[in-house]
Amino acid sequence: MKKVNMEFLFDKIKKEKPKQHEWFLFWFFRALYFLMLVDDT
């Protein structure tokens, strides 16, 4: 489920503008890292 969401978001990111792409990836991976820490069950 999480992998599907990641692929969907990543595909959505590719359609964004270059600057927005870099900015979004920066926060996306920070949030992803946080989710991995919290969802460590």
mmJSON file of the N, C-alpha and C atoms, coordinates in Angstrom:
{"data_MODEL":{"atom_site":{
"group_PDB":["ATOM","ATOM","ATOM","ATOM","ATOM","ATOM","ATOM","ATOM","ATOM","ATOM","ATOM","ATOM","ATOM","ATOM","ATOM","ATOM","ATOM","ATOM","ATOM","ATOM","ATOM","ATOM","ATOM","ATOM","ATOM","ATOM","ATOM","ATOM","ATOM","ATOM","ATOM","ATOM","ATOM","ATOM","ATOM","ATOM","ATOM","ATOM","ATOM","ATOM","ATOM","ATOM","ATOM","ATOM","ATOM","ATOM","ATOM","ATOM","ATOM","ATOM","ATOM","ATOM","ATOM","ATOM","ATOM","ATOM","ATOM","ATOM","ATOM","ATOM","ATOM","ATOM","ATOM","ATOM","ATOM","ATOM","ATOM","ATOM","ATOM","ATOM","ATOM","ATOM","ATOM","ATOM","ATOM","ATOM","ATOM","ATOM","ATOM","ATOM","ATOM","ATOM","ATOM","ATOM","ATOM","ATOM","ATOM","ATOM","ATOM","ATOM","ATOM","ATOM","ATOM","ATOM","ATOM","ATOM","ATOM","ATOM","ATOM","ATOM","ATOM","ATOM","ATOM","ATOM","ATOM","ATOM","ATOM","ATOM","ATOM","ATOM","ATOM","ATOM","ATOM","ATOM","ATOM","ATOM","ATOM","ATOM","ATOM","ATOM","ATOM","ATOM","ATOM"],
"id":[1,2,3,4,5,6,7,8,9,10,11,12,13,14,15,16,17,18,19,20,21,22,23,24,25,26,27,28,29,30,31,32,33,34,35,36,37,38,39,40,41,42,43,44,45,46,47,48,49,50,51,52,53,54,55,56,57,58,59,60,61,62,63,64,65,66,67,68,69,70,71,72,73,74,75,76,77,78,79,80,81,82,83,84,85,86,87,88,89,90,91,92,93,94,95,96,97,98,99,100,101,102,103,104,105,106,107,108,109,110,111,112,113,114,115,116,117,118,119,120,121,122,123],
"type_symbol":["N","C","C","N","C","C","N","C","C","N","C","C","N","C","C","N","C","C","N","C","C","N","C","C","N","C","C","N","C","C","N","C","C","N","C","C","N","C","C","N","C","C","N","C","C","N","C","C","N","C","C","N","C","C","N","C","C","N","C","C","N","C","C","N","C","C","N","C","C","N","C","C","N","C","C","N","C","C","N","C","C","N","C","C","N","C","C","N","C","C","N","C","C","N","C","C","N","C","C","N","C","C","N","C","C","N","C","C","N","C","C","N","C","C","N","C","C","N","C","C","N","C","C"],
"label_atom_id":["N","CA","C","N","CA","C","N","CA","C","N","CA","C","N","CA","C","N","CA","C","N","CA","C","N","CA","C","N","CA","C","N","CA","C","N","CA","C","N","CA","C","N","CA","C","N","CA","C","N","CA","C","N","CA","C","N","CA","C","N","CA","C","N","CA","C","N","CA","C","N","CA","C","N","CA","C","N","CA","C","N","CA","C","N","CA","C","N","CA","C","N","CA","C","N","CA","C","N","CA","C","N","CA","C","N","CA","C","N","CA","C","N","CA","C","N","CA","C","N","CA","C","N","CA","C","N","CA","C","N","CA","C","N","CA","C","N","CA","C","N","CA","C"],
"label_alt_id":[null,null,null,null,null,null,null,null,null,null,null,null,null,null,null,null,null,null,null,null,null,null,null,null,null,null,null,null,null,null,null,null,null,null,null,null,null,null,null,null,null,null,null,null,null,null,null,null,null,null,null,null,null,null,null,null,null,null,null,null,null,null,null,null,null,null,null,null,null,null,null,null,null,null,null,null,null,null,null,null,null,null,null,null,null,null,null,null,null,null,null,null,null,null,null,null,null,null,null,null,null,null,null,null,null,null,null,null,null,null,null,null,null,null,null,null,null,null,null,null,null,null,null],
"label_comp_id":["MET","MET","MET","LYS","LYS","LYS","LYS","LYS","LYS","VAL","VAL","VAL","ASN","ASN","ASN","MET","MET","MET","GLU","GLU","GLU","PHE","PHE","PHE","LEU","LEU","LEU","PHE","PHE","PHE","ASP","ASP","ASP","LYS","LYS","LYS","ILE","ILE","ILE","LYS","LYS","LYS","LYS","LYS","LYS","GLU","GLU","GLU","LYS","LYS","LYS","PRO","PRO","PRO","LYS","LYS","LYS","GLN","GLN","GLN","HIS","HIS","HIS","GLU","GLU","GLU","TRP","TRP","TRP","PHE","PHE","PHE","LEU","LEU","LEU","PHE","PHE","PHE","TRP","TRP","TRP","PHE","PHE","PHE","PHE","PHE","PHE","ARG","ARG","ARG","ALA","ALA","ALA","LEU","LEU","LEU","TYR","TYR","TYR","PHE","PHE","PHE","LEU","LEU","LEU","MET","MET","MET","LEU","LEU","LEU","VAL","VAL","VAL","ASP","ASP","ASP","ASP","ASP","ASP","THR","THR","THR"],
"label_asym_id":["A","A","A","A","A","A","A","A","A","A","A","A","A","A","A","A","A","A","A","A","A","A","A","A","A","A","A","A","A","A","A","A","A","A","A","A","A","A","A","A","A","A","A","A","A","A","A","A","A","A","A","A","A","A","A","A","A","A","A","A","A","A","A","A","A","A","A","A","A","A","A","A","A","A","A","A","A","A","A","A","A","A","A","A","A","A","A","A","A","A","A","A","A","A","A","A","A","A","A","A","A","A","A","A","A","A","A","A","A","A","A","A","A","A","A","A","A","A","A","A","A","A","A"],
"label_entity_id":["1","1","1","1","1","1","1","1","1","1","1","1","1","1","1","1","1","1","1","1","1","1","1","1","1","1","1","1","1","1","1","1","1","1","1","1","1","1","1","1","1","1","1","1","1","1","1","1","1","1","1","1","1","1","1","1","1","1","1","1","1","1","1","1","1","1","1","1","1","1","1","1","1","1","1","1","1","1","1","1","1","1","1","1","1","1","1","1","1","1","1","1","1","1","1","1","1","1","1","1","1","1","1","1","1","1","1","1","1","1","1","1","1","1","1","1","1","1","1","1","1","1","1"],
"label_seq_id":[1,1,1,2,2,2,3,3,3,4,4,4,5,5,5,6,6,6,7,7,7,8,8,8,9,9,9,10,10,10,11,11,11,12,12,12,13,13,13,14,14,14,15,15,15,16,16,16,17,17,17,18,18,18,19,19,19,20,20,20,21,21,21,22,22,22,23,23,23,24,24,24,25,25,25,26,26,26,27,27,27,28,28,28,29,29,29,30,30,30,31,31,31,32,32,32,33,33,33,34,34,34,35,35,35,36,36,36,37,37,37,38,38,38,39,39,39,40,40,40,41,41,41],
"pdbx_PDB_ins_code":[null,null,null,null,null,null,null,null,null,null,null,null,null,null,null,null,null,null,null,null,null,null,null,null,null,null,null,null,null,null,null,null,null,null,null,null,null,null,null,null,null,null,null,null,null,null,null,null,null,null,null,null,null,null,null,null,null,null,null,null,null,null,null,null,null,null,null,null,null,null,null,null,null,null,null,null,null,null,null,null,null,null,null,null,null,null,null,null,null,null,null,null,null,null,null,null,null,null,null,null,null,null,null,null,null,null,null,null,null,null,null,null,null,null,null,null,null,null,null,null,null,null,null],
"Cartn_x":[0.831,0.0,0.863,1.863,2.753,3.586,3.994,4.783,3.949,2.678,1.795,1.671,1.514,1.401,2.688,3.827,5.111,5.261,4.88,4.988,4.046,2.845,1.875,2.389,2.939,3.482,4.683,5.546,6.747,6.381,5.365,4.911,4.312,3.658,3.06,4.144,5.228,6.344,6.986,7.124,7.781,7.078,5.774,5.007,5.103,5.717,5.844,7.011,7.11,8.222,9.51,10.669,11.967,12.191,11.959,12.22,11.265,10.003,9.032,9.394,9.927,10.329,11.396,12.434,13.516,13.008,12.176,11.645,10.762,9.929,9.018,9.777,10.785,11.576,12.256,12.754,13.431,12.511,11.292,10.349,9.742,9.581,8.989,9.842,11.161,12.041,12.192,12.084,12.129,10.89,9.743,8.494,8.523,9.079,9.161,10.037,11.151,12.05,11.337,10.575,9.819,8.777,8.085,7.06,7.678,8.87,9.536,9.888,10.291,10.624,9.375,8.29,7.04,6.375,6.405,5.703,6.603,7.51,8.442,7.844,6.956,6.286,6.718],
"Cartn_y":[-1.207,0.0,1.253,1.233,2.399,2.54,1.401,1.449,2.03,1.683,2.202,3.704,4.187,5.624,6.336,5.714,6.298,6.405,5.346,5.362,6.398,6.507,7.484,8.902,9.16,10.485,10.788,9.798,10.01,10.316,9.617,9.873,11.269,11.694,13.024,14.097,13.776,14.719,14.991,13.968,14.103,15.122,15.307,16.226,17.676,17.863,19.216,19.949,21.252,22.043,21.648,21.823,21.423,21.948,23.239,23.812,23.238,23.082,22.489,21.03,20.384,18.977,18.818,19.637,19.547,19.885,20.911,21.334,20.248,19.631,18.598,17.355,16.964,15.78,15.977,17.193,17.495,17.212,17.74,17.531,16.139,15.584,14.249,13.195,13.243,12.252,12.479,13.74,14.014,13.43,13.601,13.057,11.532,10.998,9.547,8.938,9.585,9.12,9.137,10.191,10.312,9.21,8.939,7.888,6.518,6.289,5.0,4.823,5.91,5.825,5.54,6.228,6.08,4.737,4.334,3.12,1.89,1.891,0.774,-0.271,-1.105,-2.12,-3.514],
"Cartn_z":[0.0,0.0,0.0,0.878,0.956,-0.316,-0.893,-2.127,-3.27,-3.322,-4.369,-4.241,-3.014,-2.783,-3.19,-2.875,-3.232,-4.748,-5.458,-6.917,-7.51,-6.917,-7.401,-7.191,-6.0,-5.704,-6.588,-6.772,-7.578,-9.024,-9.543,-10.906,-10.996,-9.922,-9.871,-9.803,-9.094,-8.965,-10.324,-11.13,-12.429,-13.324,-13.086,-13.927,-13.445,-12.263,-11.72,-12.369,-12.098,-12.623,-11.905,-12.552,-11.999,-10.577,-10.354,-9.029,-8.001,-8.372,-7.463,-7.199,-8.216,-8.122,-7.031,-7.097,-6.121,-4.725,-4.621,-3.319,-2.729,-3.582,-3.101,-2.665,-3.466,-3.106,-1.761,-1.503,-0.244,0.945,0.889,1.992,1.962,0.75,0.624,1.322,1.113,1.716,3.212,3.653,5.095,5.756,5.105,5.642,5.571,4.493,4.314,5.403,5.699,6.75,8.105,8.343,9.591,9.693,8.584,8.582,8.847,8.317,8.529,10.0,10.66,12.079,12.908,12.571,13.329,13.036,11.766,11.351,11.438,12.39,12.542,13.469,12.912,13.727,13.274],
"occupancy":[1.0,1.0,1.0,1.0,1.0,1.0,1.0,1.0,1.0,1.0,1.0,1.0,1.0,1.0,1.0,1.0,1.0,1.0,1.0,1.0,1.0,1.0,1.0,1.0,1.0,1.0,1.0,1.0,1.0,1.0,1.0,1.0,1.0,1.0,1.0,1.0,1.0,1.0,1.0,1.0,1.0,1.0,1.0,1.0,1.0,1.0,1.0,1.0,1.0,1.0,1.0,1.0,1.0,1.0,1.0,1.0,1.0,1.0,1.0,1.0,1.0,1.0,1.0,1.0,1.0,1.0,1.0,1.0,1.0,1.0,1.0,1.0,1.0,1.0,1.0,1.0,1.0,1.0,1.0,1.0,1.0,1.0,1.0,1.0,1.0,1.0,1.0,1.0,1.0,1.0,1.0,1.0,1.0,1.0,1.0,1.0,1.0,1.0,1.0,1.0,1.0,1.0,1.0,1.0,1.0,1.0,1.0,1.0,1.0,1.0,1.0,1.0,1.0,1.0,1.0,1.0,1.0,1.0,1.0,1.0,1.0,1.0,1.0],
"B_iso_or_equiv":[0.0,0.0,0.0,0.0,0.0,0.0,0.0,0.0,0.0,0.0,0.0,0.0,0.0,0.0,0.0,0.0,0.0,0.0,0.0,0.0,0.0,0.0,0.0,0.0,0.0,0.0,0.0,0.0,0.0,0.0,0.0,0.0,0.0,0.0,0.0,0.0,0.0,0.0,0.0,0.0,0.0,0.0,0.0,0.0,0.0,0.0,0.0,0.0,0.0,0.0,0.0,0.0,0.0,0.0,0.0,0.0,0.0,0.0,0.0,0.0,0.0,0.0,0.0,0.0,0.0,0.0,0.0,0.0,0.0,0.0,0.0,0.0,0.0,0.0,0.0,0.0,0.0,0.0,0.0,0.0,0.0,0.0,0.0,0.0,0.0,0.0,0.0,0.0,0.0,0.0,0.0,0.0,0.0,0.0,0.0,0.0,0.0,0.0,0.0,0.0,0.0,0.0,0.0,0.0,0.0,0.0,0.0,0.0,0.0,0.0,0.0,0.0,0.0,0.0,0.0,0.0,0.0,0.0,0.0,0.0,0.0,0.0,0.0],
"pdbx_formal_charge":[null,null,null,null,null,null,null,null,null,null,null,null,null,null,null,null,null,null,null,null,null,null,null,null,null,null,null,null,null,null,null,null,null,null,null,null,null,null,null,null,null,null,null,null,null,null,null,null,null,null,null,null,null,null,null,null,null,null,null,null,null,null,null,null,null,null,null,null,null,null,null,null,null,null,null,null,null,null,null,null,null,null,null,null,null,null,null,null,null,null,null,null,null,null,null,null,null,null,null,null,null,null,null,null,null,null,null,null,null,null,null,null,null,null,null,null,null,null,null,null,null,null,null],
"auth_seq_id":[1,1,1,2,2,2,3,3,3,4,4,4,5,5,5,6,6,6,7,7,7,8,8,8,9,9,9,10,10,10,11,11,11,12,12,12,13,13,13,14,14,14,15,15,15,16,16,16,17,17,17,18,18,18,19,19,19,20,20,20,21,21,21,22,22,22,23,23,23,24,24,24,25,25,25,26,26,26,27,27,27,28,28,28,29,29,29,30,30,30,31,31,31,32,32,32,33,33,33,34,34,34,35,35,35,36,36,36,37,37,37,38,38,38,39,39,39,40,40,40,41,41,41],
"auth_comp_id":["MET","MET","MET","LYS","LYS","LYS","LYS","LYS","LYS","VAL","VAL","VAL","ASN","ASN","ASN","MET","MET","MET","GLU","GLU","GLU","PHE","PHE","PHE","LEU","LEU","LEU","PHE","PHE","PHE","ASP","ASP","ASP","LYS","LYS","LYS","ILE","ILE","ILE","LYS","LYS","LYS","LYS","LYS","LYS","GLU","GLU","GLU","LYS","LYS","LYS","PRO","PRO","PRO","LYS","LYS","LYS","GLN","GLN","GLN","HIS","HIS","HIS","GLU","GLU","GLU","TRP","TRP","TRP","PHE","PHE","PHE","LEU","LEU","LEU","PHE","PHE","PHE","TRP","TRP","TRP","PHE","PHE","PHE","PHE","PHE","PHE","ARG","ARG","ARG","ALA","ALA","ALA","LEU","LEU","LEU","TYR","TYR","TYR","PHE","PHE","PHE","LEU","LEU","LEU","MET","MET","MET","LEU","LEU","LEU","VAL","VAL","VAL","ASP","ASP","ASP","ASP","ASP","ASP","THR","THR","THR"],
"auth_asym_id":["A","A","A","A","A","A","A","A","A","A","A","A","A","A","A","A","A","A","A","A","A","A","A","A","A","A","A","A","A","A","A","A","A","A","A","A","A","A","A","A","A","A","A","A","A","A","A","A","A","A","A","A","A","A","A","A","A","A","A","A","A","A","A","A","A","A","A","A","A","A","A","A","A","A","A","A","A","A","A","A","A","A","A","A","A","A","A","A","A","A","A","A","A","A","A","A","A","A","A","A","A","A","A","A","A","A","A","A","A","A","A","A","A","A","A","A","A","A","A","A","A","A","A"],
"auth_atom_id":["N","CA","C","N","CA","C","N","CA","C","N","CA","C","N","CA","C","N","CA","C","N","CA","C","N","CA","C","N","CA","C","N","CA","C","N","CA","C","N","CA","C","N","CA","C","N","CA","C","N","CA","C","N","CA","C","N","CA","C","N","CA","C","N","CA","C","N","CA","C","N","CA","C","N","CA","C","N","CA","C","N","CA","C","N","CA","C","N","CA","C","N","CA","C","N","CA","C","N","CA","C","N","CA","C","N","CA","C","N","CA","C","N","CA","C","N","CA","C","N","CA","C","N","CA","C","N","CA","C","N","CA","C","N","CA","C","N","CA","C","N","CA","C"],
"pdbx_PDB_model_num":[1,1,1,1,1,1,1,1,1,1,1,1,1,1,1,1,1,1,1,1,1,1,1,1,1,1,1,1,1,1,1,1,1,1,1,1,1,1,1,1,1,1,1,1,1,1,1,1,1,1,1,1,1,1,1,1,1,1,1,1,1,1,1,1,1,1,1,1,1,1,1,1,1,1,1,1,1,1,1,1,1,1,1,1,1,1,1,1,1,1,1,1,1,1,1,1,1,1,1,1,1,1,1,1,1,1,1,1,1,1,1,1,1,1,1,1,1,1,1,1,1,1,1]
}}}
